Amino acid sequence: MYLICRLSPLSFRIDFCSQECLRCEWLDLTELAETGETTPITSRVARLLLYGLENGFQNIDLTMEQMPAVYSGLFYQLYHRRLPEMP
C-alpha cells in the first residue's frame, strides 16, 4: 500500500475485479489515518504518507540494496537510510 500510494494515477477511474472486491473507492488520506475502522498497519502507512507529503519522503524512506551472499548465486537485501554522496 505504501508504494502504491506514492504513485500518480493515470486517471481517477477505478476499474476493479468484482470477483475479488465488493467495492473500491478513493479515500482521503487524513481520514484514513484518523479512522478507527481500519487495521493498525493501514493507519500507520497513512500517517507515514501524510508525514512524507508534508516534510519530504527522505525523512522516512529506507533504501534497499541487493548484495551477493557468501553462497554462490544467492543474495540478501539490506534496508537502510541513504548514505550521503561522497565528493
C-alpha positions in Angstrom: 0.0 0.0 0.0 2.8 2.4 0.8 4.4 2.1 -2.6 1.0 2.2 -4.4 0.1 5.4 -2.6 3.3 7.1 -3.7 2.4 6.6 -7.4 0.5 9.1 -9.5 -2.7 7.7 -11.1 -3.1 7.9 -14.9 -6.8 8.5 -14.2 -9.0 8.5 -11.1 -11.4 5.9 -12.6 -11.2 2.7 -10.5 -11.6 -0.5 -12.6 -11.7 -3.3 -10.1 -12.5 -7.0 -10.3 -15.9 -7.6 -8.9 -15.0 -11.2 -8.1 -12.2 -10.1 -5.8 -13.6 -6.9 -4.3 -17.1 -5.9 -3.1 -16.3 -2.2 -3.7 -13.5 0.2 -4.3 -13.2 3.9 -3.7 -10.6 6.7 -3.3 -10.2 7.6 0.4 -9.0 10.9 1.9 -5.6 10.2 3.4 -6.2 12.2 6.5 -9.5 10.4 7.1 -7.8 7.1 6.6 -5.1 8.0 9.1 -7.6 9.0 11.7 -10.3 6.4 11.4 -10.7 3.6 13.9 -12.3 1.4 11.3 -9.1 0.1 9.7 -6.1 -2.0 10.7 -3.2 -0.6 12.7 -0.8 -1.0 9.7 -3.1 0.8 7.4 -3.4 3.7 9.8 0.4 3.8 10.2 1.0 3.7 6.5 -1.4 6.6 6.0 0.3 8.6 8.7 3.7 7.9 7.1 2.4 9.1 3.8 1.0 12.3 5.3 4.3 13.0 7.0 6.2 12.4 3.8 3.9 14.6 1.8 4.3 17.4 4.4 8.0 17.0 5.4 9.6 15.2 2.5 9.9 11.4 2.0 13.6 11.5 2.5 12.8 11.7 6.2 11.0 8.3 6.3 12.2 6.3 3.3 14.6 3.4 3.5 16.5 2.2 0.5 17.0 -1.5 -0.3 20.4 -2.7 -1.6 20.6 -6.2 -3.0 24.0 -7.7 -2.3 25.6 -11.0 -3.2 25.7 -13.5 -0.3 28.7 -15.7 0.5 26.8 -18.6 -1.1 27.1 -18.6 -4.9 24.0 -17.3 -6.7 22.3 -16.1 -3.6 21.6 -12.6 -2.5 20.4 -10.7 0.5 18.6 -7.4 0.8 20.0 -4.7 3.2 17.5 -1.9 4.1 19.0 1.3 5.4 18.8 5.1 5.2 20.6 6.6 2.2 24.3 7.3 2.7 25.5 10.8 1.9 27.1 11.2 -1.6 30.9 11.1 -1.4 32.6 14.0 -3.2 
